Amino acid sequence: MSTEYTAARTSIRTALILTLFASLFTAAMALTYRYTKPDIDAAVAEVKRKLIAEVLAPESYDNALLDDVVTVVAPAELGVDEGSLVYRARKNGEPVALIVETRAPDGYGGGIDLVVAVGADGRLTGVRATAHKETPGLGDYVDPRKDPNKASPWINQFVGRGLTGTDTSGWKVRKDGGDFDARAGATISARAVIAATARALAYADANQHRLFDAKTGERMTTANAGAKP
């Protein structure tokens, strides 16, 4: 038996063994995922419910909010290239609020992801940052859990705010001639959050009817989610 033949058999046997182990490992991972996915999905849903409860009172709606959702592709307005989720809150079948995912691309440390809840009356019921890389101690005040002012967190000043038509001129920090406070040394973060919130509010208000009327799971673009009829 030649050396070349023996080497070839060894290589084939090794390849078969590796293939077998890879197949078994893949099967084991698939099985694990299959049995753990419900728990993972439930945990993710619970995190979302808790976050939404911070911007919209749970008793204000009675639908399965996490299932009543559409995806909106409107990068210019919402800052999310891959599409933003919009959850629809209803009570007795009537519109209550839209919870919109948006992004401020121009934070001091980069993008700031937000959820913005807009009531059917066109006023904000809450805003929360879901992810950011702002400087600890300065930019952290966009998260009320880290804001040292527990009695009146900075981000709560958005509650009850609305737009007069499409006018967003007042949606600036006071030092820029606007209506919003900003913490010392963190004006860039404040500007970014205020501007992104204003864009999301304007978008939700202008497209409220189509967003509520869209089929669950629908993927909408700026073109097919145009202004109010």
C-alpha positions in Angstrom: 0.0 0.0 0.0 1.5 3.3 -1.1 2.2 6.2 1.2 0.0 8.4 -1.0 -2.9 6.0 -0.7 -2.6 5.8 3.1 -2.4 9.6 3.3 -5.5 9.9 1.1 -7.5 7.5 3.3 -6.4 9.3 6.4 -7.5 12.6 5.0 -10.9 11.3 3.8 -11.5 9.6 7.2 -10.5 12.9 9.1 -12.8 14.9 6.8 -15.7 12.5 7.4 -15.2 12.6 11.2 -15.1 16.4 11.1 -18.2 16.5 9.0 -20.0 14.2 11.4 -19.1 16.3 14.4 -20.1 19.4 12.6 -23.5 17.9 11.7 -24.0 16.7 15.3 -23.0 20.1 16.7 -25.4 21.9 14.3 -28.2 19.5 15.1 -27.6 20.1 18.9 -27.6 23.8 18.4 -30.8 23.7 16.4 -32.5 21.6 19.0 -31.3 23.9 21.8 -32.6 26.9 19.9 -35.9 25.2 19.2 -36.5 24.6 22.9 -35.1 27.8 24.2 -36.6 30.2 21.6 -40.0 30.5 23.4 -38.2 31.6 26.6 -36.0 34.0 24.7 -38.9 35.5 22.8 -40.9 35.8 26.1 -37.9 37.6 27.7 -37.5 40.0 24.8 -41.3 40.7 24.8 -41.2 41.5 28.6 -38.3 44.0 28.1 -40.3 45.7 25.4 -43.4 45.8 27.5 -41.5 47.4 30.4 -40.0 50.0 28.1 -43.3 50.8 26.5 -44.9 51.1 29.9 -42.5 54.0 30.6 -43.8 56.0 27.7 -47.4 54.9 27.6 -49.6 53.8 30.5 -50.6 50.2 30.1 -54.2 50.9 31.2 -54.6 53.3 28.3 -54.9 50.5 25.7 -56.4 47.0 25.5 -55.0 45.5 22.3 -52.0 43.1 22.0 -49.6 46.0 21.4 -46.5 44.1 20.6 -48.4 42.2 17.8 -50.0 45.3 16.4 -47.0 46.6 14.6 -45.8 47.9 11.2 -42.4 48.6 9.8 -41.7 52.1 8.4 -38.8 52.8 6.1 -38.3 56.6 6.4 -34.6 57.3 7.0 -34.8 61.0 6.6 -37.6 61.4 9.2 -36.8 58.6 11.6 -33.0 58.1 11.0 -33.2 54.3 10.8 -32.0 53.0 7.4 -33.2 49.4 7.9 -36.7 50.4 9.0 -38.4 51.5 12.2 -41.0 49.6 14.1 -44.2 51.4 14.9 -46.5 49.9 17.6 -50.2 50.9 17.5 -52.0 51.2 20.8 -55.8 51.0 20.7 -58.7 50.8 23.2 -62.1 49.4 22.2 -60.7 49.4 18.7 -60.0 53.2 18.7 -56.6 54.7 18.2 -54.8 55.7 21.4 -51.1 56.2 20.5 -48.2 55.3 18.2 -44.9 54.2 19.7 -42.2 55.0 17.1 -38.6 53.8 17.0 -36.3 56.6 15.9 -32.7 57.5 16.0 -30.7 60.7 16.6 -27.6 60.2 14.4 -25.8 63.2 15.8 -25.3 62.5 19.5 -21.9 63.4 21.0 -20.9 59.8 21.1 -22.7 58.7 18.0 -26.3 57.5 17.4 -28.9 57.6 20.1 -31.8 55.2 19.7 -35.1 56.3 21.0 -38.8 55.3 21.4 -41.2 58.1 21.0 -44.9 57.7 22.1 -47.3 60.0 20.3 -50.9 60.1 21.5 -53.8 60.2 19.1 -54.2 63.9 20.0 -50.8 64.6 18.6 -49.1 65.1 21.9 -46.2 63.1 23.3 -46.8 60.7 26.2 -43.2 59.9 26.7 -39.7 59.5 25.2 -37.0 57.0 26.2 -33.4 56.3 25.0 -33.0 52.6 24.3 -29.3 52.7 23.3 -26.5 55.4 23.3 -22.8 55.9 23.7 -22.9 59.3 25.3 -20.2 60.3 27.8 -21.0 58.8 31.2 -22.0 61.5 33.7 -23.0 64.0 31.0 -25.0 62.2 28.3 -26.4 59.7 30.7 -29.2 62.0 31.6 -31.1 60.9 28.5 -31.7 57.8 30.6 -34.0 58.7 33.6 -32.5 55.8 35.6 -29.1 57.5 35.5 -30.3 61.1 35.6 -29.3 62.5 39.0 -32.5 64.5 39.1 -34.9 61.7 40.0 -37.7 64.0 40.9 -37.8 65.6 37.4 -35.6 63.7 34.9 -34.5 65.8 31.9 -36.2 63.5 29.3 -39.6 64.0 31.0 -39.9 67.5 29.7 -41.2 66.1 26.4 -44.4 64.8 28.0 -47.5 66.7 26.8 -45.6 68.5 24.0 -47.1 68.8 20.6 -46.6 70.7 17.3 -48.5 73.6 15.9 -49.0 72.4 12.4 -45.6 71.4 11.2 -43.7 74.1 13.1 -40.7 72.7 14.9 -39.0 76.1 15.5 -39.3 75.9 19.2 -37.8 72.4 19.3 -34.3 73.6 20.3 -32.4 74.1 23.5 -32.9 77.5 25.1 -29.4 78.7 24.3 -30.4 78.2 20.6 -33.6 80.1 21.0 -35.8 77.1 21.7 -38.1 75.9 24.6 -36.0 73.0 26.0 -33.5 72.9 28.9 -30.1 71.3 28.5 -27.7 70.1 31.1 -24.4 72.0 31.3 -21.7 70.4 29.2 -24.1 68.1 27.3 -25.8 70.4 24.8 -24.9 68.3 21.8 -26.7 65.3 23.3 -29.8 67.4 24.1 -29.9 68.9 20.6 -29.7 65.5 19.0 -32.5 64.0 21.2 -34.8 67.1 20.8 -34.4 67.2 17.0 -35.0 63.4 16.6 -38.1 63.6 18.8 -39.5 66.5 16.8 -39.0 64.6 13.6 -40.7 61.5 14.9 -43.5 63.5 16.4 -44.1 65.3 13.1 -43.9 62.1 11.1 -46.4 60.3 13.4 -48.8 63.2 13.4 -48.7 63.6 9.6 -49.1 59.9 8.9 -51.3 58.9 11.9 -54.3 57.7 9.8 -52.3 55.5 7.4 -50.2 54.1 10.2 -53.2 53.0 12.2 -55.0 51.7 9.1 -52.1 49.7 7.7 -52.2 45.9 7.9 -50.3 44.3 10.8 -46.8 43.4 9.7 -47.0 45.7 6.7 -43.7 47.3 5.5 -44.4 51.0 4.6 -42.2 53.5 2.8 -42.3 57.3 3.0 -44.0 57.3 -0.3 -46.9 55.0 0.7 -47.2 56.6 4.2 -47.7 60.2 2.9 -49.4 63.1 4.6 -52.9 63.0 6.0 -55.7 62.7 3.5 
